[in-house]
């Protein structure tokens, strides 16, 4: 690695940036920070720090955490040095708390959370928790990707509880992509919710619903600033419901 750093240091800045831009951010930050002043300046460039992905994509399409050694170095040495530059974090469930509590993130307004398990959901989103309290007024954009349990017949109702809880917790939320990777098992049934599900800040929503009634439910004016709506409807049976919403906020 030391020999490789020497070879890289011989390259002009323009060429070096072109090479590093094609690498994962973790593979730039992990070896380069604190090597020398030149590498430090390059590693602190917003292209490597603004939107930071701290997880691994495996060849089979699954997602896992960074290795323990990488995670420890990021949390103890790297993140505290670039924390003010970070605007969005892409995190995996098992390392989420470690990373979010490693330092302050004054500019963080976006989170993408992957491999969220039932245990994580209960701990951070259904029970009162210091972690969600810390970021609840700060997060503007949230992508939420659960581990699905295909054996759970009531998954759509549980998803609805979680969906409602997210809307309630993140009071400044403008963008929500709820469970983007699995259409069928991430569907939300909103039959039981007629109150307390509303937002005056949400601008864009991506969601899968159980039927067309659920779709109409989301368009009845409770998200009165919504202008972009991406929806998958798993059951396209005709509905007897109508929307009595005189303001057309949705495209």
C-alpha positions as CSV (number, residue, x, y, z in Angstrom):
1,X,0.0,0.0,0.0
2,X,2.8,2.4,0.8
3,X,4.4,1.8,-2.6
4,X,1.0,2.4,-4.2
5,X,0.6,5.7,-2.4
6,X,4.0,6.8,-3.6
7,X,3.0,6.0,-7.2
8,X,-0.2,7.9,-6.9
9,X,1.6,10.9,-5.4
10,X,3.6,11.2,-8.6
11,X,0.5,11.8,-10.7
12,X,-0.9,15.3,-11.4
13,X,-3.9,16.4,-9.4
14,X,-6.2,16.3,-12.4
15,X,-5.3,12.7,-13.3
16,X,-5.4,11.6,-9.6
17,X,-8.9,13.0,-9.2
18,X,-10.1,11.3,-12.3
19,X,-8.9,8.0,-11.0
20,X,-10.3,8.4,-7.5
21,X,-13.7,9.6,-8.8
22,X,-14.2,6.0,-10.2
23,X,-13.5,4.4,-6.8
24,X,-15.9,3.9,-3.9
25,X,-15.8,6.8,-1.4
26,X,-14.7,4.4,1.4
27,X,-11.8,3.2,-0.7
28,X,-10.7,6.8,-1.1
29,X,-11.1,8.0,2.4
30,X,-9.9,4.9,4.2
31,X,-6.4,4.8,2.8
32,X,-5.8,8.5,1.9
33,X,-6.8,10.6,5.0
34,X,-3.7,11.6,7.0
35,X,-1.2,10.2,4.5
36,X,0.0,13.7,3.6
37,X,-1.4,17.1,3.1
38,X,-2.0,16.7,-0.6
39,X,-4.0,13.4,-0.2
40,X,-5.8,15.0,2.7
41,X,-7.0,17.9,0.5
42,X,-8.2,15.6,-2.2
43,X,-9.9,13.2,0.2
44,X,-11.8,16.1,1.8
45,X,-13.2,17.1,-1.6
46,X,-17.1,17.3,-1.5
47,X,-17.3,14.6,-4.2
48,X,-16.0,12.1,-1.7
49,X,-17.7,13.5,1.5
50,X,-21.1,15.0,0.7
51,X,-22.9,11.7,-0.1
52,X,-21.1,9.0,1.8
53,X,-21.9,5.2,1.4
54,X,-20.7,3.3,4.4
55,X,-21.8,-0.2,3.4
56,X,-20.8,-3.0,1.0
57,X,-22.7,-4.3,-2.0
58,X,-22.0,-8.0,-2.5
59,X,-21.9,-9.8,-5.8
60,X,-25.2,-11.6,-5.1
61,X,-26.9,-8.2,-4.8
62,X,-27.1,-8.2,-1.0
63,X,-25.8,-5.5,1.3
64,X,-23.7,-5.8,4.4
65,X,-21.8,-3.7,6.9
66,X,-18.1,-2.6,6.5
67,X,-15.6,-4.8,8.2
68,X,-15.0,-4.1,11.9
69,X,-11.6,-2.5,11.3
70,X,-12.9,-0.2,8.6
71,X,-15.9,0.8,10.7
72,X,-13.8,1.5,13.7
73,X,-11.4,3.7,11.8
74,X,-14.2,5.6,10.1
75,X,-16.0,6.2,13.4
76,X,-12.9,7.1,15.5
77,X,-10.7,8.9,13.0
78,X,-12.3,9.8,9.6
79,X,-15.9,10.9,10.3
80,X,-15.0,13.4,13.0
81,X,-12.7,15.1,10.5
82,X,-15.2,15.4,7.7
83,X,-18.5,15.5,9.7
84,X,-19.3,19.1,8.7
85,X,-19.1,18.2,5.0
86,X,-21.5,15.2,5.1
87,X,-25.0,15.9,3.7
88,X,-26.2,12.4,3.1
89,X,-25.4,8.9,4.6
90,X,-26.2,5.5,3.1
91,X,-26.0,3.1,6.0
92,X,-26.7,-0.6,6.8
93,X,-28.8,-1.5,9.8
94,X,-26.2,-3.3,12.0
95,X,-23.7,-0.3,11.8
96,X,-26.2,2.5,11.7
97,X,-26.1,3.5,15.4
98,X,-22.3,3.2,15.6
99,X,-21.9,5.6,12.7
100,X,-24.6,8.1,13.6
101,X,-23.3,8.5,17.2
102,X,-19.7,8.7,16.2
103,X,-19.7,12.5,15.8
104,X,-22.0,15.4,15.2
105,X,-23.4,15.9,11.7
106,X,-24.5,19.5,11.4
107,X,-25.2,19.4,7.7
108,X,-26.8,16.0,7.5
109,X,-30.2,16.1,5.9
110,X,-30.4,12.8,4.0
111,X,-30.4,9.2,5.2
112,X,-30.7,5.9,3.2
113,X,-31.2,3.0,5.6
114,X,-30.8,-0.6,4.3
115,X,-31.4,-4.1,5.7
116,X,-33.7,-2.7,8.4
117,X,-34.8,-5.6,10.6
118,X,-37.8,-6.0,12.8
119,X,-35.6,-5.5,15.9
120,X,-34.2,-2.3,14.4
121,X,-37.6,-1.0,13.6
122,X,-38.9,-1.6,17.1
123,X,-35.8,-0.1,18.7
124,X,-35.4,3.0,16.6
125,X,-38.8,3.8,15.1
126,X,-41.6,2.4,17.3
127,X,-40.1,3.0,20.7
128,X,-38.9,6.4,21.8
129,X,-35.1,6.6,21.0
130,X,-32.4,9.1,21.4
131,X,-31.0,8.4,17.9
132,X,-34.2,9.3,16.1
133,X,-34.8,12.3,18.5
134,X,-31.4,13.6,17.5
135,X,-32.2,13.7,13.8
136,X,-36.0,14.0,13.7
137,X,-36.0,17.7,12.8
138,X,-32.9,17.6,10.6
139,X,-33.7,14.9,8.0
140,X,-35.3,16.1,4.8
141,X,-34.8,13.0,2.6
142,X,-35.2,9.4,3.8
143,X,-34.9,6.1,1.8
144,X,-36.1,3.2,3.9
145,X,-35.3,-0.4,2.9
146,X,-36.5,-3.3,5.1
147,X,-35.5,-6.9,5.3
148,X,-38.8,-8.6,4.2
149,X,-40.3,-11.6,5.9
150,X,-42.3,-13.4,3.3
151,X,-44.0,-15.6,5.9
152,X,-45.7,-12.6,7.6
153,X,-49.3,-12.3,6.3
154,X,-49.9,-9.1,8.2
155,X,-46.8,-7.4,6.9
156,X,-48.8,-4.8,5.0
157,X,-50.4,-3.6,8.2
158,X,-47.1,-3.5,10.1
159,X,-45.6,-1.5,7.2
160,X,-48.5,0.9,7.6
161,X,-47.7,1.4,11.3
162,X,-44.1,2.0,10.4
163,X,-45.0,4.3,7.5
164,X,-47.1,6.4,9.9
165,X,-44.4,6.5,12.5
166,X,-41.8,7.8,10.0
167,X,-44.1,10.6,8.9
168,X,-44.7,11.5,12.6
169,X,-41.0,11.3,13.7
170,X,-39.3,13.2,10.9
171,X,-41.2,16.5,11.1
172,X,-39.2,18.2,8.3
173,X,-39.3,15.4,5.8
174,X,-39.6,16.4,2.1
175,X,-38.7,13.2,0.3
176,X,-39.6,9.6,1.4
177,X,-38.8,6.5,-0.5
178,X,-40.4,3.7,1.5
179,X,-39.0,0.2,0.9
180,X,-37.8,0.6,-2.7
181,X,-36.3,-2.8,-3.3
182,X,-39.3,-5.2,-2.8
183,X,-42.6,-4.2,-4.3
184,X,-44.9,-7.0,-3.1
185,X,-43.7,-7.4,0.5
186,X,-43.2,-3.7,1.1
187,X,-46.8,-2.8,0.4
188,X,-48.7,-0.6,2.8
189,X,-52.3,-1.1,3.8
190,X,-53.9,2.0,5.2
191,X,-57.3,0.7,6.1
192,X,-56.9,1.3,9.8
193,X,-55.5,4.8,9.5
194,X,-58.0,7.6,9.1
195,X,-56.4,10.1,11.5
196,X,-52.9,11.3,12.5
197,X,-51.3,10.6,9.1
198,X,-50.5,13.9,7.5
199,X,-47.6,16.1,6.6
200,X,-47.3,19.7,5.5
201,X,-43.7,19.3,4.4
202,X,-43.6,16.2,2.3
203,X,-43.0,17.0,-1.4
204,X,-42.1,13.6,-3.0
205,X,-43.3,10.2,-2.0
206,X,-42.4,6.7,-3.3
207,X,-44.5,3.9,-1.9
208,X,-46.3,0.6,-2.7
209,X,-49.9,0.3,-1.5
210,X,-52.1,-2.7,-1.2
211,X,-55.0,-1.5,-3.3
212,X,-56.4,1.6,-5.1
213,X,-58.3,2.7,-2.0
214,X,-55.0,3.1,-0.3
215,X,-53.7,5.2,-3.2
216,X,-56.8,7.5,-3.0
217,X,-56.3,7.7,0.8
218,X,-52.8,9.3,0.3
219,X,-54.2,11.7,-2.2
220,X,-57.1,13.1,-0.1
221,X,-55.2,16.2,0.9
222,X,-53.4,15.0,4.0
223,X,-50.0,15.7,2.2
224,X,-51.0,19.1,1.0
225,X,-47.6,20.1,-0.4
226,X,-47.0,16.8,-2.3
227,X,-46.1,17.5,-5.9
228,X,-44.4,14.2,-7.0
229,X,-46.0,10.8,-6.3
230,X,-44.6,7.4,-7.4
231,X,-46.9,4.5,-6.4
232,X,-47.1,0.8,-7.0
233,X,-50.6,-0.6,-6.5
234,X,-50.6,-4.4,-6.0
235,X,-54.4,-4.8,-6.4
236,X,-56.0,-2.7,-9.1
237,X,-59.6,-3.5,-8.3
238,X,-62.0,-0.6,-8.9
239,X,-62.8,1.6,-6.0
240,X,-66.0,3.2,-4.9
241,X,-64.2,6.0,-3.2
242,X,-63.8,9.6,-4.5
243,X,-61.4,12.3,-3.5
244,X,-62.9,15.5,-2.2
245,X,-59.8,17.6,-2.5
246,X,-60.3,20.9,-4.3
247,X,-56.5,21.8,-4.4
248,X,-54.6,19.9,-7.0
249,X,-51.1,19.5,-5.5
250,X,-50.0,16.2,-7.1
251,X,-48.6,15.6,-10.6
